[in-house]
Amino acid sequence: MSTIEKVPTPSPRKPWAATPIDRAKTAGILAAAIVVSVIVLALTPLSGKLAFAAVFFVAYLIIDFAVSFAKAGRAAAVDSVFRGLVTTAIAIAVMPIISILVTVWIRGHHGLHWTLFTMDMHSNSFTDPVGQGGLLHAIIGTFLLVIVAMIISVPIGILTALYLTEVRGRFTRPIEFLVQAMSGVPSIVAGLFIYAAILIPFTKTVNGIQGSLALAILMIPTVARTSQEVLKLIPEDLREAGVALGGTQWRSVALVVVPAARSGLITAMILGVARVAGETAPILLLTGGSGTKNFNVFSGSLGSLPNYVWQAFSAGTPESITRAWAGILVLLVIVVILFTAARILGNRKVGKK
Amino acid sequence: MSSTITQTPAAIPPKREITTKPRFSDRVFRGVVTSGGLSSLVILGLILIFLLFNGFSTLKTQGMHFLTSSNWQAVVSDSGQIDPKASHFGIAAMLVGTMLVAVIAVVIGVPISVGAAIYLTFYAPEAIKKIMVSAIDLMAAFPSVLFGLWGFFVLEASGEYWAKLLSKYFSWIPFFKLPAPYVTRSPFIAGLVLAVMIIPIVTSISREIFSQTPLDRMQAAYALGGTRFAMLRAVAFPYARSGIVGGIMLGLGRAMGETVAVYTVLNIVYQVNWHILFSAGGNVASMILLKFGEASPYEIKALMAAGLVLFILTLIVNSLANLIVSRTGKSGR
C-alpha cells in the first residue's frame, strides 16, 4: 500500500518577466532622469514643458545606456535604449488622440444645449448666442447622406469582395489592385468628379444625392476591403459542404457563406459609414449648406454636420466657434459610437449567428 | 412462396448529368458578381474621363505652363467674357506646396509610426496593445475637419513656439530661413497636422507587416543569444523593409490629397515658397477648395485640370506603394 504523496504543483517560472529588482532599476533611472532634467532646467536658460520633455528624454536615454552598459555590456545597452525610443514613439503617437478628445470636450461642451437637437438654423445665424438655433437639420442631413451612400456603396463593395474571394475570376489581381488604388482617391477629387459628371451637365445646382454619390466612391474601397478580409476567414469547409450537398455556387454563397459572415459584413458597412460621416470637402462642393430641415435628397440644398461645422468655423466669432466645436463633438460622438459598434461586432467569432 | 413483387418500380430518376459546366443560376451569379467587381475599374475610369474632358481645354491652352508657372488669373475682357488668351492658369506653386507639406508630414510622422508599430508588435503587453491599437484605429476615422480645427486652435500655439525655436537655431539651413517674421499658418504647421493624420495608416500597415515576421527566424535569433534589438535588426527590419517603404508611400499619398485640414491651418499664398516656417504655402487640393467658391465656369475647367493632376499624382504614388507592399516578404534573408 503506497499512499500517493501530494506534491505541491510548482508555480510556472517566467525567467523573462521583470523581477522586482528590474522594476526598481527602471524606477530609479526614471527618477534620476527627472532629477537631472529639473537641475538642467534650473541651471540653464531652457524653460517650459517642451524643454523639460526634451531634456528628460535625452537624460533618460543616457542614464539608461550607462546603467545597462555597466551591468551587461554594449548589446544590452543598445537594446535598452531602443526600447526607450519605441516607447517614446508610441507615447507621441497616442498624445494627439488624447489631446484631440480632450480639446473637443473642453471647447465643445459649452455649446451643448437642448435646442441643438430640436431646432434648426433657419431663423438664426451662427453668430447668435449659443442656445438659439440648433443642428437638427444637420443631423438629419448627415443621416440621409450617409444612408443613401450606404445603399449605393454596400452592394458594390460586397460584390467586389465576393468576386475577390468566391468567384476568383481572371480579373482578381487587377481588381484587388484597383480597389487599393481607389482607397487613395483624394476626397476633393471624388467631389470634382461628381461635379463634372452630374452637376455641370444635368442638375446645375446643389442637392443631397450628389454628395451621397461622392461619399459612396470614398466608401466602396473600405467596404470592399473589410468584407474581403471577413470572407477570407470563412472556413473552406463551409463552402465545400454547401457544394457537396448539391448546391450550386450561387446557393452555397447566398445561404452558407454570406450568412456565416453576416456580422463581419455589418462591421464592414459600419466602418465605411464611419469613414465618410465626417467627410467635408466633397460635401462643400456638392450639397450646399441649407439651415432648414430638408428631407429630400433629390432636390434642394441639404445641410450636414461637416458643413455646419465648416460654416460656423468660417463665421469666426466666439459664438460661432463654440457652435463649430459643439458640432464637432456631436459628429465625433457619432463616429465613436459607430466605431465601437464595429469593434464589438467584429470581435465576435466569425460564423456565429 | 410466390408473392412476387408486382409493384411497379418507382420512377428511376434520370441519371444526373455530371458536368463541369456551371448551371444557369451560377452563370448569372458570376456575371453579377463580376460586374460588381469591375465597378472599381469603371469608377476610376470615369473619374479620369470626366476630369480630362472638363480640364482638357485648359491643359491645351496653357500647355506645360499649367505645371511650370505659378500664375492664376482669370482675365475678363471688356465684353464680360473670359479672355482665354490673357488668362493664365499654372499650379507650380501648389505642386511644390503639396510635395513640401506631404514630405514634412512623412519625415515627422513616419519615425513615430514605425516606432509605435515596433512597440505594439514586439514590446507591448497584450492589454496595452489592445487599447492602443483601438485608439490608433479610431484616430483613422476622425473627420479631417476635426484635425483642421485642432491644428488651428491647439497645435498652432505650440507649433509657433517650435517654429521660432527652429528658425532661431537652424536658420543657416535654407529651409528654416525666415524671409519675414511671420511663422503662423506655415507649411511646417500644416505638415505637423498631416503627420498626425498619417500616423494611423502608417502605423497599422507597419504593424501588419511586422506581425508577419517569420517566427522561426525570430526564435533562431533569440536562440543564438541575441537581444531583442539584435533580433529586430537581423530579422524583422530586413523582412519588413520593403513593406514599410510601401506604407510610407501610402502615407505620402494620403498627405498629398488632404484638403480641409490643410485649408484650415495653412495660409494659402500663390507663390513658390521653400521656407517651411514662413507663413505661406498651399496644396493643390486646398487650392481647389479655395478657388471653387467664386470660380466662373471657365475657371472651374482649370480647377478640373488641377484635380486631374492631383488624381494622377496620388494614383501613381498609391499604386507604387501597393506594389511594394504586396511584394513584402520576398525580400529579406
Interface residues (C-beta under 8 A of the other chain):
Chain A: G48 L50 A75 A76 V78 D79 F82 R83 L85 V86 T87 T88 A89 I90 I92 A93 V94 P96 I97 S99 I100 T103 V104 R107 P155 I156 I158 L159 T160 L162 Y163 L164 E166 V167 G169 F171 P174 I175 F177 L178 V179 Q180 A181 M182 S183 G184 V185 P186 S187 I188 V189 A190 L192 F193 Y195 A196 A197 I200 I217 I220 P221 A224 T248 Q249 W250 R251 V253 L271 A274 R275 A277 G278 E279 T280 A281 L284 L285 P306 V309 W310 F313 A324 W325 I328 L331 L332 V335 V336 L338 F339 R343
Chain B: P22 R23 S25 D26 V28 F29 R30 V32 V33 T34 S35 G36 G37 L38 S39 S40 L41 I43 L44 L46 I47 F50 L51 F53 N54 P111 I112 S113 V114 G115 A116 I118 Y119 L120 Y123 A124 M132 S134 A135 I136 D137 L138 M139 A141 F142 P143 S144 V145 L146 F147 L149 W150 F153 V154 S158 Y161 W162 V196 I199 T203 T227 R228 F229 A230 L232 L250 G253 R254 M256 G257 E258 T259 V260 T264 A285 I288 L289 F292 I300 L303 M304 G307 L310 F311 T314 L315 V317 N318 S319 A321 N322
